[in-house]
Amino acid sequence: MATRALPQAQARSALGAEVGAFLRHIDYLLLLAVGGVITYGLWVLAAVTRNDIPGDSGYYLFRQETYVAFGVLVLAFFTALNPDVFRRHKRVLYGLVVFLLLIVFPLAENVRGSKRWIAFGSFNFQPSELGKVLLILFLAGFVADRSRRVGEWRVTWSVVGLAAVPIVLVFEEPDFGSALIYGCAAVAVLLFGGLPWKQLGVLGALVALIALSMLWFLPAAGVEVLDQYQKDRLIGFVHPDVDPTGTTYNITQSITAVGSGGYDGRGVAGATQTNLDFLPEHNTDFIFSSLAEQRGFLGAAILLLLYALIAWRGIKIIAVAPTLFMAATAGAIVFTFLVQVFINIGMTIGIAPVTGIPLPFVSFGGSSMITTLAMIGLLESIHVRGKLAGR
């Protein structure tokens, strides 16, 4: 009896030591920064949407808190799971990406000309958000399995071709913003996977050629690639005064809201652009504009500093990643996160075209919140494995 109890006690002791080592190597500063952004975002959302639903000032806040709670569970799951599991099943991940993006077309309702969301009761699931994470994991695994041949054009074109399928599917929803994020994810995986700069330059030239073809060459030949609203947004970005009450109304109101906030903001009650609904989508795409109007430069600066802290910790995690697969995954996550922040804030102040990309952890929406927390969980998992490998 005593001899049987001894191995059990040793097993429990070893398990406790393993769990203790795991918990010690979690990047708590990253978690603190993410928690800070989420808390700040909930505070902003509560102020921005308090008058949106008459008689229910907490309508959006309660739902966002629910998304956060579920997202925290997802974060914990991805933190505990070894990322190598995804590498071993990368083909399944790619098939799931394509499947999710295909089922949007027959199942999603047409909302303002786009088919992006599948309704599950009161929750609208956006497959392209989950697909973003799955595509990063698949491409990182694909590149890692060919680590000795990353400099070969065959590998590069294979990555481009595999990424092109979900990019085209997302673009056809149409969702230009998510298609752009998918493209950035593919470039980031190649970059952190060891792609030579010469090849990166060639890919950059190819992207420029495709963009020129979509905007000028093909339309001149009678082939229209972009929908009318997409062309209007691009024209409005280049010529913001072309139609201030029509195609450029959103960006005009956004810039007005940001500028009127001044140094310390107009306060919740004095934020007329938000309170009187002059600013459209002020709880999603243009929530940064409402924040700037209510809290001014100081309020916006606090958010940007928290984002910078997350980016800094993410870069540190790339440096300690124990394998090429994990480094490419972490690099793509950090890069796409920063691109989302830049594009969303850029479009609110007129330095980027309006694309509908949400502001991470702040814009209202369950798919974005849960997916971004899953990516933070992946970063934490990579950090822990890197630290344990370097012991």
C-alpha positions as CSV (number, residue, x, y, z in Angstrom):
1,M,0.0,0.0,0.0
2,A,2.8,2.4,1.0
3,T,4.8,1.5,-2.1
4,R,1.8,2.2,-4.3
5,A,1.2,5.6,-2.6
6,L,4.8,6.7,-3.2
7,P,4.6,6.9,-7.0
8,Q,1.3,8.6,-6.8
9,A,2.7,11.3,-4.5
10,Q,5.7,11.7,-6.8
11,A,3.4,12.1,-9.8
12,R,1.4,14.7,-8.0
13,S,4.5,16.5,-6.9
14,A,5.9,16.5,-10.5
15,L,2.5,17.7,-11.9
16,G,2.5,20.5,-9.3
17,A,6.0,21.5,-10.2
18,E,5.1,21.5,-13.9
19,V,2.0,23.7,-13.4
20,G,4.0,26.0,-11.2
21,A,6.7,26.4,-13.9
22,F,4.0,27.0,-16.5
23,L,2.3,29.8,-14.4
24,R,5.7,31.4,-13.6
25,H,6.5,31.9,-17.3
26,I,3.2,33.5,-18.3
27,D,3.8,37.1,-19.5
28,Y,1.7,38.8,-16.9
29,L,2.6,42.2,-18.2
30,L,1.0,41.3,-21.6
31,L,-2.1,40.1,-19.7
32,L,-2.2,43.4,-17.7
33,A,-1.9,45.5,-20.9
34,V,-4.7,43.5,-22.5
35,G,-6.9,43.7,-19.4
36,G,-6.2,47.5,-19.4
37,V,-7.3,47.9,-23.0
38,I,-10.5,45.8,-22.5
39,T,-11.4,47.7,-19.3
40,Y,-10.8,51.0,-21.0
41,G,-12.8,49.9,-24.0
42,L,-15.8,48.8,-21.9
43,W,-15.7,52.2,-20.2
44,V,-15.6,54.0,-23.5
45,L,-18.4,51.8,-25.0
46,A,-20.6,52.5,-22.0
47,A,-20.2,56.2,-22.4
48,V,-20.6,56.1,-26.2
49,T,-23.7,53.9,-26.3
50,R,-25.6,55.1,-23.2
51,N,-28.2,56.9,-25.3
52,D,-28.4,54.4,-28.3
53,I,-31.2,52.2,-26.9
54,P,-33.9,54.2,-25.2
55,G,-34.6,52.8,-21.7
56,D,-31.6,50.4,-21.8
57,S,-28.4,52.3,-21.4
58,G,-26.4,49.1,-20.8
59,Y,-27.6,47.2,-23.8
60,Y,-24.3,47.2,-25.6
61,L,-22.1,47.1,-22.5
62,F,-23.8,43.9,-21.1
63,R,-23.3,42.1,-24.4
64,Q,-19.7,43.2,-24.7
65,E,-19.0,42.0,-21.2
66,T,-20.5,38.6,-22.1
67,Y,-18.2,38.4,-25.2
68,V,-15.2,39.3,-23.0
69,A,-16.1,36.6,-20.4
70,F,-16.2,34.0,-23.1
71,G,-13.1,35.4,-24.8
72,V,-11.2,35.0,-21.5
73,L,-12.0,31.3,-21.5
74,V,-10.8,31.0,-25.1
75,L,-7.6,32.8,-24.1
76,A,-7.0,30.4,-21.3
77,F,-7.6,27.4,-23.6
78,F,-5.2,28.6,-26.2
79,T,-2.6,29.5,-23.5
80,A,-2.7,25.9,-22.1
81,L,-2.6,24.3,-25.5
82,N,0.7,23.6,-27.2
83,P,0.8,25.4,-30.5
84,D,2.5,22.4,-32.1
85,V,-1.0,20.8,-32.1
86,F,-2.0,23.3,-34.8
87,R,1.1,22.6,-36.8
88,R,0.3,18.9,-36.9
89,H,-3.2,19.5,-38.1
90,K,-2.5,22.4,-40.4
91,R,-4.4,20.9,-43.4
92,V,-7.5,20.6,-41.3
93,L,-7.2,24.2,-40.3
94,Y,-6.9,25.3,-44.0
95,G,-9.9,23.2,-44.9
96,L,-11.8,24.8,-42.1
97,V,-10.9,28.3,-43.2
98,V,-12.2,27.7,-46.7
99,F,-15.3,25.9,-45.4
100,L,-16.2,28.8,-43.1
101,L,-15.7,31.4,-45.8
102,L,-17.8,29.4,-48.3
103,I,-20.8,28.8,-46.0
104,V,-21.2,32.6,-45.6
105,F,-22.6,32.9,-49.1
106,P,-25.6,30.6,-48.6
107,L,-26.2,31.2,-44.9
108,A,-25.5,34.8,-44.2
109,E,-28.0,37.6,-44.6
110,N,-27.3,40.4,-47.0
111,V,-26.6,43.5,-44.8
112,R,-26.0,46.7,-46.8
113,G,-24.7,44.7,-49.7
114,S,-22.4,42.4,-47.7
115,K,-22.7,38.8,-46.6
116,R,-20.4,38.5,-43.6
117,W,-22.3,37.4,-40.5
118,I,-24.1,34.2,-39.7
119,A,-26.8,34.7,-37.0
120,F,-27.0,32.3,-34.0
121,G,-29.8,33.8,-32.0
122,S,-28.8,37.2,-30.9
123,F,-25.1,36.6,-31.7
124,N,-23.8,37.3,-35.2
125,F,-20.8,35.2,-36.0
126,Q,-18.3,36.6,-38.5
127,P,-16.3,33.6,-40.0
128,S,-13.6,35.8,-41.5
129,E,-12.5,36.8,-38.0
130,L,-11.9,33.2,-37.0
131,G,-10.5,32.5,-40.4
132,K,-7.8,35.1,-39.8
133,V,-6.3,33.1,-36.9
134,L,-6.6,29.7,-38.6
135,L,-4.9,31.0,-41.8
136,I,-2.0,32.4,-39.7
137,L,-1.5,29.0,-38.0
138,F,-1.8,27.1,-41.3
139,L,0.7,29.3,-43.2
140,A,3.1,29.3,-40.3
141,G,3.1,25.5,-40.2
142,F,3.4,25.3,-44.0
143,V,6.5,27.6,-44.0
144,A,8.0,25.9,-40.9
145,D,7.8,22.5,-42.6
146,R,9.8,23.9,-45.5
147,S,12.2,26.0,-43.4
148,R,15.3,24.9,-45.4
149,R,13.6,25.9,-48.7
150,V,12.0,29.2,-47.6
151,G,14.3,31.1,-50.1
152,E,13.0,29.1,-53.0
153,W,10.5,30.8,-55.3
154,R,8.4,27.6,-55.3
155,V,7.7,27.8,-51.6
156,T,7.0,31.6,-51.8
157,W,4.5,31.1,-54.7
158,S,2.9,28.2,-52.9
159,V,2.2,30.4,-49.8
160,V,0.9,33.2,-52.0
161,G,-1.4,30.7,-53.9
162,L,-2.7,29.1,-50.7
163,A,-3.4,32.5,-49.1
164,A,-5.1,33.8,-52.3
165,V,-8.0,31.4,-52.0
166,P,-9.3,32.7,-48.6
167,I,-8.4,36.3,-49.6
168,V,-10.5,36.1,-52.7
169,L,-13.4,34.5,-50.8
170,V,-13.4,37.3,-48.2
171,F,-13.1,39.9,-50.9
172,E,-16.2,38.5,-52.6
173,E,-18.3,38.9,-49.4
174,P,-17.4,41.7,-50.0
175,D,-15.0,42.6,-47.1
176,F,-12.0,44.5,-48.4
177,G,-10.7,45.2,-44.9
178,S,-10.5,41.6,-43.9
179,A,-9.0,40.6,-47.3
180,L,-6.3,43.2,-46.6
181,I,-5.6,41.7,-43.1
182,Y,-5.4,38.2,-44.6
183,G,-2.8,39.5,-47.1
184,C,-0.8,41.2,-44.4
185,A,-0.9,37.9,-42.4
186,A,0.6,36.0,-45.3
187,V,3.3,38.6,-45.8
188,A,4.1,38.5,-42.1
189,V,4.4,34.7,-42.0
190,L,6.8,34.8,-45.0
191,L,8.8,37.7,-43.5
192,F,9.2,36.0,-40.0
193,G,9.7,32.7,-41.7
194,G,12.9,34.0,-43.4
195,L,11.8,35.3,-46.8
196,P,14.7,37.1,-48.5
197,W,14.2,40.8,-48.9
198,K,14.6,40.5,-52.7
199,Q,11.6,38.2,-52.9
200,L,9.7,40.5,-50.5
201,G,10.3,43.4,-52.9
202,V,9.0,41.3,-55.8
203,L,5.8,40.5,-53.9
204,G,5.4,44.2,-53.0
205,A,5.7,45.0,-56.7
206,L,3.1,42.3,-57.5
207,V,0.7,43.7,-55.0
208,A,1.1,47.1,-56.5
209,L,0.4,45.8,-59.9
210,I,-2.7,44.0,-58.7
211,A,-3.9,47.2,-57.1
212,L,-3.3,49.2,-60.2
213,S,-5.1,46.6,-62.3
214,M,-8.2,46.7,-60.0
215,L,-8.3,50.5,-59.9
216,W,-7.3,51.4,-63.4
217,F,-6.2,48.8,-66.0
218,L,-9.2,46.4,-65.7
219,P,-11.9,49.1,-65.4
220,A,-10.4,50.8,-68.5
221,A,-10.8,47.5,-70.3
222,G,-14.5,47.3,-69.2
223,V,-13.9,44.8,-66.4
224,E,-15.2,46.1,-63.0
225,V,-13.6,44.4,-60.0
226,L,-14.7,46.7,-57.2
227,D,-18.3,47.3,-56.1
228,Q,-19.6,50.8,-56.5
229,Y,-19.5,51.5,-52.7
230,Q,-15.8,50.4,-52.6
231,K,-15.0,52.8,-55.5
232,D,-16.8,55.6,-53.7
233,R,-14.8,55.0,-50.6
234,L,-11.5,55.1,-52.4
235,I,-12.6,58.3,-54.3
236,G,-13.7,59.8,-51.0
237,F,-10.3,59.0,-49.5
238,V,-8.4,60.7,-52.3
239,H,-10.9,63.6,-52.6
240,P,-12.6,64.0,-49.2
241,D,-14.6,67.0,-50.3
242,V,-16.2,65.4,-53.3
243,D,-19.5,64.6,-51.6
244,P,-19.6,65.7,-47.8
245,T,-23.2,64.8,-47.4
246,G,-23.0,61.5,-49.3
247,T,-20.1,59.2,-49.9
248,T,-17.7,61.1,-47.6
249,Y,-20.3,61.8,-44.9
250,N,-18.8,59.3,-42.5
251,I,-15.3,60.4,-42.7
252,T,-16.3,64.1,-42.5
253,Q,-18.2,63.6,-39.3
254,S,-15.4,61.5,-37.9
255,I,-12.8,64.1,-38.5
256,T,-15.1,66.7,-37.0
257,A,-15.6,64.6,-33.9
258,V,-11.9,64.0,-33.4
259,G,-11.0,67.6,-33.9
260,S,-13.7,68.9,-31.6
261,G,-12.4,66.8,-28.7
262,G,-9.4,69.1,-28.3
263,Y,-6.9,68.4,-25.5
264,D,-9.1,66.9,-22.8
265,G,-12.4,66.2,-24.6
266,R,-15.9,67.6,-24.5
267,G,-17.2,65.1,-21.9
268,V,-20.0,62.6,-22.4
269,A,-22.8,65.1,-22.2
270,G,-21.1,67.6,-24.5
271,A,-20.1,65.2,-27.3
272,T,-22.8,66.3,-29.8
273,Q,-21.4,64.3,-32.8
274,T,-21.9,61.1,-30.8
275,N,-25.0,61.9,-28.8
276,L,-27.0,63.3,-31.7
277,D,-26.0,60.5,-34.1
278,F,-24.1,62.7,-36.5
279,L,-21.3,60.1,-36.3
280,P,-22.5,56.8,-37.8
281,E,-21.2,53.4,-36.5
282,H,-19.9,55.2,-33.3
283,N,-20.0,51.9,-31.4
284,T,-18.0,49.9,-34.0
285,D,-16.0,51.3,-36.9
286,F,-15.8,54.9,-35.6
287,I,-15.6,54.3,-31.8
288,F,-12.2,55.9,-31.7
289,S,-13.7,59.1,-33.1
290,S,-16.3,59.1,-30.2
291,L,-13.5,58.5,-27.7
292,A,-11.5,61.4,-29.1
293,E,-14.6,63.6,-29.0
294,Q,-15.5,62.7,-25.4
295,R,-12.0,62.4,-23.9
296,G,-9.8,64.4,-26.3
297,F,-6.1,63.9,-27.0
298,L,-5.4,62.6,-23.5
299,G,-8.0,59.8,-23.7
300,A,-6.8,58.7,-27.1
301,A,-3.2,58.8,-26.0
302,I,-4.0,56.4,-23.1
303,L,-5.4,53.9,-25.5
304,L,-2.5,54.2,-27.9
305,L,0.0,53.7,-25.0
306,L,-1.8,50.5,-24.0
307,Y,-1.7,49.3,-27.6
308,A,2.0,50.1,-27.7
309,L,2.6,48.0,-24.5
310,I,0.8,45.0,-26.1
311,A,2.9,45.4,-29.3
312,W,6.2,45.6,-27.2
313,R,5.4,42.4,-25.3
314,G,4.4,40.7,-28.5
315,I,7.8,41.6,-30.1
316,K,9.5,40.2,-27.0
317,I,7.6,37.0,-27.5
318,I,8.7,36.7,-31.1
319,A,12.3,36.9,-29.8
320,V,11.9,34.0,-27.3
321,A,9.8,31.7,-29.6
322,P,11.5,28.3,-29.5
323,T,10.7,27.2,-33.1
324,L,10.3,28.8,-36.5
325,F,6.6,27.9,-36.5
326,M,6.0,29.7,-33.2
327,A,8.1,32.7,-34.3
328,A,6.2,33.0,-37.6
329,T,2.9,32.7,-35.8
330,A,3.7,35.3,-33.1
331,G,5.1,37.6,-35.8
332,A,2.0,37.4,-37.9
333,I,-0.3,38.0,-34.9
334,V,1.6,41.1,-33.8
335,F,1.9,42.5,-37.3
336,T,-1.8,42.0,-38.1
337,F,-2.8,43.4,-34.7
338,L,-0.8,46.6,-35.4
339,V,-2.2,46.8,-39.0
340,Q,-5.7,46.7,-37.6
341,V,-5.1,49.4,-35.1
342,F,-3.4,51.6,-37.7
343,I,-6.1,51.2,-40.3
344,N,-9.0,51.7,-37.9
345,I,-7.6,54.8,-36.3
346,G,-6.2,56.0,-39.7
347,M,-9.6,55.9,-41.3
348,T,-11.2,57.9,-38.5
349,I,-8.7,60.8,-39.1
350,G,-8.6,60.6,-42.9
351,I,-5.2,59.0,-43.5
352,A,-6.6,55.6,-44.5
353,P,-9.7,54.6,-46.6
354,V,-12.8,53.4,-44.7
355,T,-12.7,49.6,-44.6
356,G,-14.8,48.5,-41.7
357,I,-12.0,47.0,-39.7
358,P,-12.8,47.0,-36.0
359,L,-10.6,48.6,-33.3
360,P,-9.2,45.6,-31.3
361,F,-10.7,45.2,-27.8
362,V,-12.7,48.4,-28.1
363,S,-15.2,48.2,-31.0
364,F,-18.4,46.4,-30.1
365,G,-18.6,42.9,-31.5
366,G,-18.2,39.3,-30.3
367,S,-16.3,37.7,-33.2
368,S,-13.6,40.4,-33.1
369,M,-13.2,40.3,-29.3
370,I,-13.1,36.5,-29.0
371,T,-10.7,36.1,-31.9
372,T,-8.3,38.7,-30.7
373,L,-8.3,37.1,-27.2
374,A,-7.5,33.8,-28.8
375,M,-4.5,35.4,-30.5
376,I,-3.3,36.7,-27.2
377,G,-3.7,33.2,-25.8
378,L,-1.4,31.9,-28.6
379,L,1.2,34.6,-27.8
380,E,1.1,33.5,-24.1
381,S,1.4,29.9,-25.1
382,I,4.5,30.6,-27.3
383,H,6.0,32.7,-24.5
384,V,5.7,29.9,-21.9
385,R,7.1,27.3,-24.3
386,G,10.0,29.6,-25.2
387,K,10.9,30.3,-21.6
388,L,10.6,26.6,-20.6
389,A,12.8,25.6,-23.5
390,G,15.5,28.1,-22.4
391,R,15.6,27.0,-18.8
